[in-house]
């Protein structure tokens, strides 16, 4: 993969570069703030990176510069995957980032990444177009969302399945996590789509639509 890193901590930035290059990936740039990230992607417009890895709180205000830069990049280069990699959960713009197209988007908390393989696996999944969200991010986004009639109709088991879908888990991984058969998970997923009123002609996109409904609590 070709990656671009935005991280204000020089030690962590250099560490990510070393980690990724040792694993055979190409780091096309490493910058200390959101404005530099947007500028670097613009310079690479003819051959953009596969993924940008972005801290959220960076100079000059250390609030949400990275997240707003990620939004800019998704608007101008929707083919570029985004991994938000931060110590904080910022709900203000995350729903907007996801609603712009949740495919190829991830949000991991630095303190909760248990090992390197977990981080690298997240990058691989984002590069393939999946959505990868830390469970704590899902929990806080749910707390910030409004009540929804469709979500209220879900059974406790269906809500468990949908929560794992929101973390980017496949049906096989959900089955293993909940100790269910693959067929039982498929039935729950189908029921979720029906209860949320998601049309069959949406195909695989229904999974993304269901996750967005879950995270944003929007009315259908």
C-alpha positions in Angstrom: 0.0 0.0 0.0 1.0 3.7 -0.5 0.3 5.7 2.6 0.4 9.3 3.7 0.7 10.1 7.4 -0.4 13.2 9.3 0.7 13.2 13.0 2.0 16.1 15.0 4.1 14.0 17.4 7.5 13.6 15.6 8.3 10.4 17.5 5.0 8.7 16.7 5.2 10.0 13.1 8.6 8.6 12.6 7.6 5.4 14.3 4.7 4.9 12.0 6.9 5.5 9.0 9.4 2.9 10.2 6.7 0.4 11.1 5.0 0.6 7.7 8.2 0.6 5.6 9.6 -2.4 7.4 6.4 -4.2 6.4 7.0 -3.4 2.7 4.5 -0.5 2.4 5.4 2.8 0.8 5.0 6.0 2.8 4.8 8.8 0.3 4.8 11.5 2.9 4.6 12.3 6.7 3.4 15.7 7.8 2.7 17.4 11.1 -0.7 19.1 10.5 -4.0 18.9 8.6 -3.3 21.8 6.2 -0.1 20.1 5.1 -1.9 16.8 4.6 -4.5 18.4 2.3 -1.7 20.1 0.4 0.3 16.9 0.0 -2.7 15.0 -1.3 -3.3 17.8 -3.8 0.3 17.5 -5.0 -0.1 13.7 -5.4 -3.4 14.1 -7.3 -2.1 12.2 -10.3 -1.1 9.3 -8.2 -2.8 9.6 -4.8 -2.0 7.4 -1.8 -4.2 4.4 -1.0 -4.8 5.6 2.5 -4.1 8.6 4.7 -3.5 7.9 8.4 -4.6 11.0 10.3 -4.5 12.2 13.9 -7.5 14.3 14.8 -6.0 17.0 17.2 -3.2 18.8 15.5 -1.8 22.3 15.1 -2.7 25.1 15.3 -5.7 24.7 17.7 -5.3 20.9 18.6 -9.1 20.4 18.3 -10.3 18.8 15.0 -7.9 19.8 12.3 -7.2 16.3 11.2 -10.8 15.3 11.0 -11.7 18.4 8.9 -8.7 17.6 6.7 -10.0 14.1 6.2 -13.4 15.5 5.2 -11.7 17.7 2.6 -9.8 14.7 1.2 -12.9 12.5 1.0 -14.7 15.3 -0.9 -11.9 15.9 -3.4 -10.4 12.4 -3.6 -13.1 9.9 -2.6 -11.0 7.0 -3.8 -8.5 7.6 -1.0 -9.1 5.6 2.2 -9.0 7.3 5.6 -7.9 6.0 8.9 -8.4 8.3 11.8 -5.9 7.3 14.5 -6.3 9.3 17.7 -6.5 9.3 21.4 -9.9 10.9 21.3 -13.4 10.3 20.1 -14.7 13.3 18.2 -18.4 12.9 17.2 -18.9 16.3 15.7 -17.8 15.6 12.1 -17.5 11.8 12.1 -21.1 11.2 11.0 -20.5 13.6 8.2 -17.3 11.7 7.2 -19.2 8.4 7.2 -22.3 9.7 5.4 -20.0 10.9 2.6 -19.3 7.2 1.9 -18.4 4.9 4.7 -16.4 2.5 2.4 -12.7 2.7 3.1 -13.0 4.6 6.4 -11.6 3.7 9.8 -11.4 5.1 13.2 -9.1 3.5 15.8 -8.1 4.8 19.2 -4.3 4.7 19.8 -4.5 3.4 23.4 -6.8 0.5 22.4 -4.7 -1.0 19.5 -3.4 -4.1 21.2 -0.7 -5.0 18.7 0.9 -4.1 15.3 -1.0 -6.8 13.5 -4.3 -5.3 14.5 -3.3 -1.9 13.1 -2.0 -3.5 9.8 -5.1 -5.5 9.5 -7.2 -2.4 9.8 -5.2 -0.7 7.0 -5.7 -3.8 4.8 -9.5 -3.8 5.4 -9.8 0.0 4.7 -7.8 -0.4 1.5 -10.3 -3.1 0.4 -13.2 -0.7 1.0 -14.3 -1.9 4.4 -15.3 0.2 7.4 -13.3 -0.3 10.5 -14.4 1.3 13.8 -13.2 0.8 17.3 -16.0 -0.4 19.6 -15.6 2.7 21.9 -16.0 4.9 18.9 -19.3 3.1 18.0 -20.5 3.4 21.6 -19.9 7.2 21.8 -21.3 7.8 18.4 -24.4 6.0 19.5 -24.7 8.1 22.6 -24.6 11.2 20.4 -27.3 10.0 18.0 -31.0 10.5 18.1 -33.6 7.8 18.7 -34.8 6.1 15.6 -38.1 4.2 15.1 -36.4 1.6 12.9 -33.6 1.0 15.3 -36.1 0.7 18.2 -37.7 -2.2 16.4 -34.5 -4.3 16.5 -34.3 -7.2 18.9 -31.4 -7.3 21.4 -29.6 -9.9 19.2 -30.1 -7.8 16.1 -28.6 -4.8 17.8 -25.6 -6.9 18.8 -25.1 -8.0 15.2 -25.5 -4.5 13.9 -23.0 -3.2 16.5 -20.4 -5.7 15.2 -21.3 -4.7 11.6 -20.5 -1.1 12.6 -17.0 -2.3 13.7 -16.5 -3.6 10.2 -16.8 -7.3 11.2 -17.8 -9.9 8.5 -20.6 -12.3 9.0 -18.1 -15.0 9.8 -16.4 -12.9 12.4 -19.8 -11.9 13.9 -20.7 -15.6 14.1 -17.5 -16.4 16.0 -17.9 -13.4 18.3 -21.5 -14.2 19.3 -21.1 -18.0 19.2 -23.8 -18.3 16.5 -23.9 -20.3 13.2 -23.2 -18.4 10.0 -26.8 -19.0 8.9 -28.2 -17.5 12.1 -26.1 -14.3 11.5 -27.3 -14.1 7.9 -30.9 -14.3 9.2 -30.3 -11.5 11.7 -28.7 -9.4 9.0 -31.6 -9.9 6.6 -34.0 -9.0 9.4 -32.1 -5.9 10.2 -32.3 -4.8 6.6 -36.1 -5.4 6.6 -36.7 -3.6 9.9 -34.7 -0.6 8.7 -36.6 -0.5 5.4 -33.5 -1.0 3.3 -34.3 -2.1 -0.3 -33.0 -5.3 -1.7 -31.8 -3.5 -4.9 -29.2 -1.7 -2.8 -27.1 -4.9 -2.8 -24.0 -4.9 -0.6 -24.5 -1.2 0.0 -27.3 -2.1 2.4 -24.7 -3.0 4.9 -23.2 0.4 4.8 -26.6 2.1 5.0 -27.5 0.0 8.0 -24.3 1.0 9.8 -24.9 4.7 9.0 -28.4 4.4 10.4 -27.1 2.8 13.5 -24.4 5.4 14.0 -26.3 8.5 13.1 -29.8 7.6 14.4 -31.4 9.3 11.4 -35.0 8.7 10.5 -35.7 6.8 7.3 
